[in-house]
Amino acid sequence: MYVILDIETTGGKYNEEGVTEIAIHRFDGHQVVDQFISLVNPEKEIQPFVVKLTGINNNMLRTAPKFHEVAKRIVEITQDAVIVAHNAQFDYRILRTEFRRLGYNFERKTLCTVELSKQLLPDADSYSLGKLVRSLGIPVSDRHRANGDALATLQLFKLLLSKDLDKTIIKSVLRSENQGELSPRQLDIIDGLPSETGMYYLHNKDGDLILLGKSSNIKKRVNQYFTSNGSRAKKIQKETKSATFEKTGNELIALLKENAELTRNKPKYNTFSKKRLFSHGLYKAVNEHGYITIQVAKIAPRTKPITTFNSALAAENFLYKLRDEFNLCNKINGLSQAKKHCSHYEEQACYGGCIKKESPESYNQRVQQAIDKYSLSGKNILITDKGREIGERSGILIKNGVFKGLGYFNLNHQINNNHILESIITPMKANPNSSYLIESYLRKKRVLKIIDLNF
């Protein structure tokens, strides 16, 4: 559990500042579950430059509650949570100073989004909150006011969590909490998981990942591990001390994240049965009469298939689908051994390429349309689909036919500007499996929209 926090102060000498405004959003890693926003009477004058910066003046604070009147609420909303702030050292110091004046020792774990951004966004021009969020296309209003800055920090932290492929943030939080043994009722863990599409992560007592996976129903899948009687499942049950999750909004994002994170993290109880998920492909050639042929073949080193499949049968079935969709010829594509024309010519589904009645130029144009539709090769596109919450969209970036990464956005201008788009995309290393996962998914299922990009 996290609390995203921002504080405005009077300014002045070190450790003599007073709080003028505070905003706290309690965040469970997925959504805000509680919030507290209030002006605070610091019982001292605000420095003139602070008034100019924040717009908060002494008159606004005369009737505001004093710190001791909001202290209990601050303790309650931050209980058992990690404080997240931009330059967390400052906000945490101010809080501890205020509580010390009341004779109370306020202690919480902290995470600083400045430090996290330097690790996860190493190419940013600036790490000041305003410049950083603007470069990422994150909207910010009421800059230098507690709630405006807290909300911007919340959106930044969400982005950092999604970019943290090694899960260093979650691991550090789980280690620092030093949770010890969980209740024997392991279904308590299940209660905290959603029945939605995404990734699940099982951790041991040190916070290390021991198992990860994807599912269209996270709660159901983890429950299966906890209720199974198999020897592997029993080991997982014994070692699991906590479970975290990441909603992805759709299955394709989950597939790509699983593929990437298994390679990076290699959890103890995940099996790596085969490096390549596909075995066959469709290959393009030109026959002696000038017609483009598409034929099924086993994947061979240093060859470039149009698209790939996990079996010869799957590849052949898709070739039949292309035949029907684009009126291609069975004989040209090796699906018929007829001596004259193919059977589909009589049904007027083939235009006679098999008997040279249709010209190679006319036939090849439809073949190329089929290839362009179902292959990523050479494309610059953004595949958009449902996001993790209402109003959010997911995006998968393809540059020159290569998978570059994925991310989430709320506003159209974030994807209409290539610089902002590439800033919000979490880079992921492409491999042959990622292309297979994307192409096979697009063959079977619909996505919201595929947007052509200019790079």
Disulfide bonds with the S-S distance in Angstrom:
none
